[in-house]
Amino acid sequence: MEGFRVLVVDDETDFLETIVKRLRKRKVDAVGLTSGVEALKYLEKEHFDVVILDVRMPGLDGIETLKEMKKKRPLMEVIMLTGHASVESGMQGMQLGAFDYVIKPADFDELMEKIRQARERKSIHEEKLRRS
């Protein structure tokens, strides 16, 4: 997955650092941020193929962050991270344009497969836009 960029947004720093480190070991260019506000500012100047976004964060939560991301970058693929108690939030995220959701604690292989699928879907959408 070289040349592929993933933004991970989660306020749990231990989880965030672990995911970013494991993505980098798999040759994914990964950046970790701890808030929705920080992510939105970062996305103004940087491009990512997929965003992994925690639903529950202080301040601007994942659902509101997703809404703002989709306004600015409708083709951005977003995978929501949600706890067992908030599966409804993951489903709500999908209704708002998220690609899918993963329940925390996330199985890393499952997350990698969702990232691969999201990347593939993004490539298909971009190809369709180039042709039209």
N, C-alpha and C positions, 0 to 999 in steps of 0.2 A: 504493500500500500504506500510505497514511496511517493512523495510529491502530493500527498493527500493531507489536508489540514482538518483537524478536529478541535473544537472549542468545548471544554468541559466547564460547566458552571455549577458549583455546589458549595454551600457554606460550611460543610463538614470538611475541614482542611485535611485530616488524615485520609479520608476517603478520596478526596480530590487528588491529593499527591500520589496516592497509590494507583489510581486509574491513569493519570497522566504518565507516570513512570512505566506502567505496563504497556500503554499505547506506544510510547517511544521505543520500547524494546522490540515492538513489532514494526518498527520503521514508519510509524505514523507521526506526522508533525503535530504534536498536541500542545495546547496551551490551557492552563487552568486559571479560572477566576472565581472569586468567592461571592459575587453578588450580581443580580440582574442589572442594576444600574451600571456597574463596571463593565458588564458584557455588552450592553447597548452602546456605551461609549467606545469600546474597543472595536466593535463591528463597524463603526463609522469610518475607520481607517484601515481595517484588516479584513481579508476574505477568508472564509472557512467553508469547507464542503459540507460538514455536518456539525451540529451543536448537540451536546448532551447536556440537558437542562434539568436540574432538580426542581420539583414542584414546590416543595416547602422551604422557603428561605425568608429570613427577616427582611422587612422593607418591601421591595418590589418582588412579589413571589413569581414562581415559574410560569404560571398561567398569564399574568400580566406581561411578563418579559416576552413570552411567546407571541402575544398579540402585537407588541411593538416590533419585534423582529420581523414578523410576517408582513407588517405594513411596509417596512423598508426593503426587505428582501424576500419576496413571496416564494422564490424557488429554493430558499434555504431549507434543508432537511433538518428537522429537530427530533431528537429522541428524548422523551420525558423520563425522568427517574422519579419513582414514587414509592412510598412505603406501603405495606400491606393494607393499612387502614385507609389509604387514599387512592385506591384503584380508580375510583370515580374521577379523580383529578386527572389521572393519566388518560382516561377515556375522553374527558372534557378537552384535554390538550389535543387529542386526535381530531375532535370536531372542529377545533380552531386551526387545524393545518399541520399538526405534528405528524411525523411519519409513523411513530409507534411509541410504546412506553415499555419500560423495564422496571420490575419490582426490586427495590433495595432490600437486602444487600444483593447487588447485581452479580449474577454469574458472568465472569469475564468472557468466556467463550460465547455465551448468548449475546452479550453486548457487542462483541466483535462481529458476529453474524448480522445483527441489526445495523451496525455501521456499514458493513459491506452492502447490504440491501439498500440502505438509504443512499449510499454513494451511487449505486447502480441506477436507482430511480432518478436521482438528480441528473446523471449523465443522459438518460433518456429524455427528460424534460428539456435540457439544454440543446440536445440534438434536434428535437422537434422545433424549438424556437429558431435555430439556425436555418432550418429548411423553409420556414414560413416567411 
